């Protein structure tokens, strides 16, 4: 006896013989995305050093201050945000845009073909990326010589632990 074709849910394999359901994204992918973001939210709220360069080496990285600057920018504190990192205005939207795009692609799941937006493949986007990268590296280098509010004080994992755990 064969099942009624109207009741059969089509499935596909992922190349490893495991069946995948091609329907819309399930709640489990949303839950996993939230679970993966939770440590970052905890770290930001507890002022835990997110940057591995600062945390491990005690040296500021090229993006040092961007998290704090972005948080201030979201609160409407533009002058203070620019003091933490002068490139926060072009970099924060790029970061949130990329983060949102990757999160959306993750939640959609592997059964959907990934389609890169056309504007990413255009020359102006590549030129913008090169200019922003060079500007970020220039700001980073100049901060070591006292420009743009530098040198930037950073908190290592050790100093955070001493300040927050060994009270």
N, C-alpha and C positions, 0 to 999 in steps of 0.2 A: 504494500500500500504506500503510495507516494504522497507526500504532503501537498496541500493546496499551495500553488505558487504565490498566491496573494498573501499568504501568511508567512512565507519564508523571507527572512531578513538576509540580504546579500552580504557576504563577507569577503575579505581579501586577505592575502597573506603578506607578511612584512619581509619576506625573503628568508625567514628563519623557520617557516612552517607554522608560526603562531597566527591565529586568526585575529583580525582587527575588524571592528565595527565601523563602517564608513559614515555613520550618522553624525550629527552635530557634536561639538565637543562636550564631553561629560563633565560632571561636577568634580571628578577626581583630578582633572588637569588644572582646574581653577584652584582647588584646594592645595595642590602641589605648588602652584605659583605663589600662593599666599604663604605657604610654609617656607618656601625658599626666600621670600622677601622679609619674613619676620625677624631673622637675626640682624638684618640691615637696619630695620626700624628700631630694634632694641639697641643696637650700637649707636645710632644717631641720638636717641633719647638719653642714653647714658654717657654720651661724649666719649665713647670708646674709640680709639684710633682705627679708622677704617683702612687707611692707606698702609699697605705692607712696607713701603719704603720708609715711611716715617716710623711705623711701629717697630720694625726690625732694626733699621740702621740709625734711626734718630735724625735722618736728613729729610728735608722737604723734597717732594717730587714735583714735576712740572705742573701738576694740577693742584698743588697744595693750597688749601683755602677754598677750593671750589664748592665743597659740600656746605661749609659754613656760609659762603657767599650766596649760594643758591637758596639756602634756608632764609637768609635775610632778604633776598630778592622776593621770595614768595610772601614775606611779611610786609613788603613795600618799603623796606629800608635800603633804598638804592645807593646812597652815599656810603653807608657801612658795607654793603655788599661789594662795591667797587674797591673799597679799601682792602678787603680780604683777597680778592683776585680781580684785576682790572679787565679780564676777558670773560667775566661771568655772563654778560649779556649775550654774546654770540655762542658761548659754550653750553649754557644751561638748556636752551631749547633743543640744541643738537643732541645733548645727552638724553633728555626726556623723550624726544622723538625716537631715537634709536632704542631706548629702553622699552617704550610702548610698542614699537614695531616688533621687537624680539619677543616680548611677552604675548602679544597677540598671535604671533606665529606659533609660539609654544602651546598656547591654549587651543588653537585650531587643530593641532596634532599633526602627526606624520602622514596621515592618509590624504592630506590635501597637498597639492603641488604648491611649492613656495614660488610666488611671483614677486620678484624684486621690482619696486616701482621704477618707472622709466626715468624719472628725474635723477635717480642715483647713478645711472650709467652715463649721464651727460657730462661734458667737459667742464662746465661751470661748477658742478658739484665737486669734481676732483680738484679744480683750482682753489675753490673755497677751502677744502680740506687741507691742502698744502699750505695755504696762507695762514689758516688757524693753527696748524701744527707748528709752523715756523714762529708765529707770534707767541705761542705758548712756551716754546723752548727759549725764545729771546727773553720773555718776562722772567722765566725761571732762572736763567743765567744772570740777568741784571739784578735780581733779588739778592743774590749772593754778594753783590757789591753795594747793597743798601738802597737800591731803587725799588719803587713800587711797594714800599712798606717792608722791605726785606732787611736782613735775613729773617725768614719766617720762623717763629718758634714752633716746634712740633712736639708732640707728646708720644713717647715710645710706649710699647706695651708694658715694659718694666715700670716706668714712671706712673702710668695709669693704674697699675696694680697696687703700687705703693700708696697712691693717693686715695684709691677707692676701696681696696680690700683690707689693707692693714691699718685701719683707722683706730 
